[in-house]
Structures are given as C-alpha cells and as structure tokens.
Amino acid sequence: MDWERVRLFLEVARAGQILKASKNLRLNHATIARQLTALERSLKTKLLERHTSGCTLTAAGEALLAAAERAESEFLKVGSSIGAAAESITGTVRVGAPDGLGNYFLADRLGALAAKHPGLVIQLVPLPRTFSLSRREADIAITLERPKQGRLILSKLTDYTLSVYAADTYLAREGPVKTQAELEGRLFVTHVEDFVYSRALDYASALGRLMSRRYECGSVVAQMEAVRAGHGVGILHDYAARRYPELRQLLPDLRFVRNYWLTSHPDTHETRRVQEVHRFIAASVKAARSSFEAS
C-alpha cells in the first residue's frame, strides 16, 4: 500500500472535502482526486462517497482511517525518539485556545517561543465549537471545561476571574455605578448568544435582566474595544482588562470564576516540539498565576 496515497486519504477524511484538503496540503485538488481513485483501485474497494458538498467515508474508509491514524501515531513517536537528542526544535505545533487567553496572554508569549526556535512553527488558532485532537485539528488545546471523553493528557491550567468594567469616559458621561440597580438602562456590551459554545461562557445572564439594551460582539477582543471606547458596561477577563488604565472595575463583589484546562493527545504529546510548547504554556501560566484573578 502506497503510504503517500494513504496520507492524502487521511487529510481528505479529516477535512471532509477534497478542495479543503488540497488547500491544507497545497496540492492541486485534481491530483488528490486521482491519487484517491488509484488507492481505491489498489484496494479494490470504495473508501469515499464523493458529493458536491464534500466527502463521507464508507465502512472500508472508516476502517482505513483508524488504521492510518494508528500508523501516523507510530511514525510520530519514532520521529520523536530519533530526534530527541537534537538541539533544535523543528516542525509545526497548532495550539487551539479561547479568544481571551489566545489574544491577551498566549499571543506574545508563544511569539517569543517561536522567535527562540527558528525551525519551530507555532499556529495559534481560535478554539472552534467542536474540534478533534485525534484528527490533528490541534496538537494542544486549552478548553473552558474539563473534557469528559477521549483519550487525552489533561491538566488544569488555572482558575481565572471576570468582573464588570466600564471606561472612565463612560462613567464621566453616564454617571458612576455603585450598585447593581444602577446598571438598569445602561448599554450592556456582551457576547452573541449563538456563538456561546460552552456553559462556562454563560455569565452574562447575571446582568442581562438588569440591562435590556445590548451591544453583542462575536469576540472577546471586540467586547474589550467597545468597553474601552466608552460605549457601555461589560464583563471582561480581569487579566486582560488589567492592561488598560482607562478601565474601571465596578461592583467588586460581583465576580465570575472560571477555569482553563490544558489538553493534548497521547499519540503526539511525546513529540519533542509538542512537549516543548506544552511545557512552555504551563510554565508561563504558572508564572503569571496571580494575574488571572481579580485584585
């Protein structure tokens, strides 16, 4: 069996589309389609049902996918052990992280790590609604809830807090907020409900009953910028809000505690590049632990 053809099949199975797989691999989609056809002929069985909207696996395709992922895992482990003595760290590590942590904590720190290792490519990506470590959609993922399923290497990264904030310009214009009752009628800068992929993100309901006027943003960064600009009141990550002296924490007794979990897959965790990035993230958060809680 030609491993190169199997590798292409593996990418298509994960992407769900030949076109998407071709973009990921930077190969012509017609070339991939021909190689898949050749693989099916060599095995004398159909692996994929091809539709205009994408591809679905047949029973034989599901069986080959499982076998191919096991083989890929063994290649990764062998490569890690062979290269363990090398001084340089090379390859690509994809880190999936929530919007807030990715933008306000990991971005500059992982950038420093990438600068230190010229052969290392770190991809920092927003954590989607659903993702799969086993299908290599990420090598390391930071989640808002402890995963309950899957074969994972899992550790609690840290607790973090969120508080109610407004900008000095807003408070000067609209008046101070000293009690929850004084939130009534204010513009609430908050998330878009359809984008909430975890119960841990459902903290806005505590204030939504008081503030019927809403400006809903699809990202933590957008919420932060709207509050900083003085447009309304929002619930912000304390470790992010602390960066901006123009923001004022309101209602100090109203605080939301959540946590981050660090996860990786056993099949790729042992590779040196993944281990290094995993260790670096854990150490960076530990060193900054006090910044993740409200003062």
NORGI-V9816 format. One record per pair of residues at least 24 apart in sequence whose C-alpha atoms are under 6 Angstrom apart, sorted by the first residue. I is the first residue (numbers start at 1). GAP is how many residues later the second one is. D is the distance in whole Angstrom. If there is no record, write none. Layout:
[[I;GAP;D] [I;GAP;D]]
//
This chain:
[[5;30;6] [16;38;6] [16;39;5] [17;37;4] [17;38;5] [73;194;5] [80;191;5] [80;192;6] [89;31;6] [89;184;6] [90;29;4] [90;30;4] [91;29;5] [91;30;6] [92;28;6] [92;29;5] [92;30;6] [93;29;5] [93;46;6] [94;28;6] [94;29;4] [94;44;5] [94;45;5] [95;28;6] [95;29;5] [95;43;6] [95;45;5] [95;46;6] [96;29;5] [96;30;6] [96;31;5] [96;42;6] [96;45;5] [97;29;5] [97;30;5] [97;44;6] [97;45;5] [98;28;6] [98;29;5] [99;27;6] [100;120;6] [104;136;6] [129;68;5] [133;132;6] [140;123;6] [140;124;5] [141;122;5] [142;119;5] [142;120;5] [143;117;6] [143;118;5] [144;115;6] [144;116;5] [152;112;6] [152;113;5] [153;110;6] [153;111;5] [153;112;6] [154;108;6] [154;109;5] [155;106;6] [155;107;5] [156;105;4] [157;103;5] [157;104;5] [157;105;6] [158;101;6] [158;102;6] [159;99;6] [159;100;4] [160;97;6] [160;98;5] [160;99;6] [160;132;5] [160;133;5] [161;77;6] [161;95;5] [161;96;5] [161;132;5] [162;74;5] [162;75;4] [162;76;5] [162;93;6] [162;94;5] [163;72;5] [163;73;6] [163;92;5] [164;70;6] [164;71;4] [164;85;6] [164;86;5] [165;68;6] [165;69;6] [165;83;5] [165;84;5] [165;85;5] [166;61;6] [166;67;5] [166;81;6] [166;82;6] [167;61;5] [167;63;5] [167;79;6] [167;80;4] [167;81;6] [168;78;6] [169;61;6] [170;60;5] [184;26;5] [184;27;5] [185;26;6] [186;25;6] [187;26;5] [187;27;5] [187;45;5] [188;26;5] [188;44;6] [188;45;5] [188;46;6] [189;25;6] [189;26;5] [189;27;6] [189;43;6] [189;44;6] [189;45;5] [190;26;5] [191;25;5] [191;26;5] [191;27;6] [192;24;5] [192;25;6] [192;26;6] [238;56;6] [239;52;5] [239;53;5]]
//
